[in-house]
Every structure is written in structure tokens, then in C-alpha cells.
Amino acid sequence: MNRIFLDVHALQTVPPSNLNRDDTGAPKSAVYGGVPRARVSSQAWKRATRTYFTDEQLLEPSELGVRTKKVAEVLAARITALDSAISGTAALKLAAEVIQSATGSKIEVPQRKRTEKEDGAEPAAPTSKYLMFLSARQLDGLAQLAVDGAADIKTYLKDKENKARAKEIADTLHSVDIALFGRMVADSADINVDAAVQVAHAISVHRVENESDYYTAVDDKNTDAEPGAGMIGTVDFNSATLYRYAALNVHQLRNNLGEGLREDEPLTTPVRRAVEAFVHGFIASLPTGKINTFGNHTLPDAVIVKLRTTRPVSFASVFEEPVRGEDGGYVKEACERLAQYVPSVERAYGDEDSTQTWVLRVGASTEKLAGLGEEIPSLTTLVTSVGQAVADHMEHDG
């Protein structure tokens, strides 16, 4: 399969908010072009995208994975579901042994919880030292392996074929989110999964200074004789027009998914479904930091999606000189800059003829972007159009 890349660019205006905090509680920031910018980390938006898959039912549970230190508990529940005679501590012990064999990672009760155990209490569940990312189908396979060897799991896993089977289960049938965002297994690098998606830190297209809100809360039971606040505090925030960017390596995604998630469908179908879920999820999702405080629910003002056969290209450079907002806002000037910059870059580097472009936009301020590609009326149509184009490329390449 030839190389195929999807670039997703979005301009999104967010009112007073604190989407992604640093260690002091302030919105994250960065210096770019010599001035401070608002920043939302790539990790925050990847997490929001993964959550969106589930919340909006873009993908079925069987197509997703679980990332947790409590992997023994998750696997133990599946073991018990397969064989109700195995439960509680026995299921946890089986799960720990199977995971250790499959991933090389030690699964044990944390030292702190060992010392905290009270007399007569159930022993604490073992956990992994770091977040373990396994697909639903990998967990199902490992649960069946545990049940098969339940009589004497240690001896069962000493058999070379059984040990190899455990590792093979952990390294095949990857979920869509593992295939997209990758997986690192520190104790067994050979079952790592290279991410098919790269997500940039979102940055404001203009200079941003954080502000601080001083707030008070009234005690409902205070009387007139008890004036004053029941609580006072401060919360930092900013507002910004963000440039967001992600690159999806479609051929890497196809390799990660292997033979697909379902045996009864062609290889292009799960890849297309994964592509469509990512495009939809990345565009529509929003990190939830301080969302109850600010209610900053916005969607992108403009989205540009490009399908390339060369290499990913971010357009962040056009905002190295910060947008001034002299007309009272930032979206219009940001769109005007992109409308001039994008064709220039693609002409200079010979990428015009090999690139498909779709534009989804809202409002008059984004009008200049209309000439960059095929205008799409809705997010649903955009997702379908991109998915079809990816499928066509894969079928053409065989």
C-alpha cells in the first residue's frame, strides 16, 4: 500500500476557559513567535477524542481498548464471566499470571496497600506499575487462556506454546484506539504499537495573557447578621482562537489493525471506520478542564482536511507572527492568512496535484477559505467523504 496521510486543521474560538491546566492550576501556555500563546496539550485532546468515541458511540465497545493500571481487575471480571466457578482472589491471581506472561510486566499489590491492609479485609487487587493498554478482544483472548490453564496456571504458562500464545494474543487484534494512538509496554518493547496519529499542541493564533477570576460563594444558611462570603477563591482562565492540527498515517493504521477487526468484512472497512471515527472525534471533541465553571462548549469555526501521498504538513508557521485582531476578532484574519499561505506552500513543494482537500466552515469570517478545496455542508458529510476517499485509495493500491 502506498503512503497516505490525512492532515486535519481546525480553527476554534474558545471563550473564557481553562481547558488544560499546568501544575499551578493556570491554563497551559507556550511562547511562539516571541509572544505568549494559549496552549492545549496534545495529550488533552487525544484523551478527549478517545472519550468521544465512547460517549457518542462512534465505535462499538468491541472496537475499543482499556488503558488502566487495574488491568488485573478488568481481566478477572472477564475470567469470571467465562467461568463463574472462578471468582474473587482466584480470578485475580489467574489474571496477574496471564498478564505477566503476555506482556512481561509485573502485576502485584502496591507496597502501600500491602501495609494498609486491615485484619479480616479482602486483600488489595494487584496492579501494573504503569498504564496498560489492551483491546477488548485481547482481554477476551487472555481470559480464555486463563480459563484453559486455571488448574495450574504457572505450569501451564511454562509451556513454550502457551507462553507464545499469550504474547501473540497481546500483540494482535488491536483496537481502533490502540491502532490510532499507539501503545508502549516498557517491559516488552516488542509488543509496542507505533501510533498512527500525531496530534500537535493546539496554540492560539494570537498573543494571550492569562487572567484570574476572584470569586465568592454564599453560605445559604447565613443570616443578615452574618454578612460576607462562605468561601472565596481564584481561578485562572484565558480566551483564544486556537489552531489545532493532527496528522493520521493511514498506512500505519492499516498495519496496526492487521487483518481487521471483523473476519466477515474486507480490510478497507475497519480502516475506513477508524479513519471516520478519528476525523469526527478529533474535530468535535473538547477537553473538559473546568468545563462546569466556564461552560465553554464551542465547535471549530473552520476545518480543513487534506489527503496527501507525500508527507504531513502543518500550517502553524503562518501564525508565527501573531494575528493582531485589529478588526475586533481573530478568526477572519487567521482565515485570510491560511487562504494565502496554503496554496503557496503546496505550489512551492509540489503537493498540489497529489492532494485532495475538503473545507467545512461556519460564518462570513471564514469565507476566504472556500477556495481551498471542496466545500462540505456538514460534519457528517465531511466524515463520509474522507472515509470514501481513503477506501478508494486502498482499493486502488490493492
Secondary structure, 3 states (H helix, E strand, C coil): CCCCEEEEEEEEEEEEECCCECCCCCECEEEECCEEEEEECHHHHHHHHHHHHHHCCCCCHHHCEEEECCHHHHHHHHHHHHCCCCCHHHHHHHHHHHHHHHHCCCEECCHHHHHHCCCCCCCCCCEECCCEEEEHHHHHHHHHHHHHCHHHHHHHHHCHHHHHHHHHHHCCCCCHHHHHHCECCCCCHHHCECCCEEECCEEECCCCCCEEEEEEECCCCCCCCCCCCCEEEEEEEEEEEEEEEEEEEHHHHHHHHCCCCCCCCCCHHHHHHHHHHHHHHHHHCCCCCCHHHHCCCCCCCEEEEEEECCCCCCCHHHHCCCCCCCCCCCHHHHHHHHHHHHHHHHHHCCCCCCCEEEEEECCHHHHHHHHHCEECCCHHHHHHHHHHHHHHHHHHHC
